[in-house]
Amino acid sequence: MVKALTWLANRTKEAKDFMESWDATIQFEIGDRERFFVQVKDGKIAFFDGKSENPDVTIKSDPEYFTKILLGEMDPQEAYTFHRYEVSGSIVDGTKFKRLGEIVANSHKKALSLVRFFLR
């Protein structure tokens, strides 16, 4: 789902404009095994497998809750309140990533509905 978000963000004018003056690396640690990160730079976002050497933000979650959040089955604020995921590092960059997701979701509702369907 995060790969789909990066692909769509790079093809969405509003998302590209939003990312224009933002440079950040966001690390995801999902369960004990899955590690990947996204890097926002020069108005683009890229997806990488593995661990970043110096992330600005790290998001850690259990795979079950991470999937529920991405599928829209769990509210991110509620999940955070109940410690279903942890955020360390720059809260500003974490909040910006959330906003980027909202921009992409609003611009590509049909495409994301298909992705959600296949992830279930």
ABEGO torsion letter per residue (X at the ends): XAAAAAAAAAABAAAAAAAAABBBBBBBBBEAABBBBBBBBGGBBBBBBEBBABBABBBBBBAAAAAAAAAGABBAAAAAAAGABBBBEBAAAAAAAAAAAAAAAAAAAAAAAAAAAAAX
